[in-house]
Amino acid sequence: MTTEDTAANLAAAYVPIPVRFDFDALAPAVSTAVMTLHKAAIKDLAKAGVPQGLIELVRLRASQLNGCAYCVNQHSVDARKAGVSDQRVDMLPVWEDAALYTAEERAALTLTESVTRLSETHAPEAVVTQALKALGEQQTAAVLGLILSINAWNQIGVTSRCWPVDPRED
């Protein structure tokens, strides 16, 4: 059996998750607005000097919390491309108990979880203070913009399932 045959057999074995509706086609103005928000967040992150690995950890963690399969898949790949080790990507769901993350990453991940779960947390003073201390005002503001952007994408993706995850060979 060739590698091509094995990949075809694996793809055939997967259970497809159907798209609920094509959000991008049905709400193009909103889709474009979210993309504009995303691009603005990217500009602010670059201006603030936020490392790409940290950006991907924030995107990935928010996507894990929100249950966005497409984004978890995408940002796991992107994190590895940005130089985040497999171990750090794999351990992200339990980052608080893993000695694998810097003080800056921990502050950004705490802020990510707090803002993503805003109705539960109300972004406590201690979380914001920790972020400001570890990241400074400009990076904290830029990371907040990123959190807003990824949460918007996650809300679209989870609700509409408009971006299916393509099975790929490991």
Buried (B, 14 or more C-beta within 10 A) or exposed (E): EEEEEEEEEEEEEEEEEEEEEEBBEEBEEEBEEBBEBBEEBBEBBEEBEBBBBBBBBBBBBBBBBBEBBBBBBBBBBBBBEBEBEEEBBEBBEEBEEEEBBEEBBBBBBBBBBBBBBEEEEEBEEEBBEBBBEBBBEBBBBBBBBBBBBBBBBBBBBBEBBBBEBEBEEE
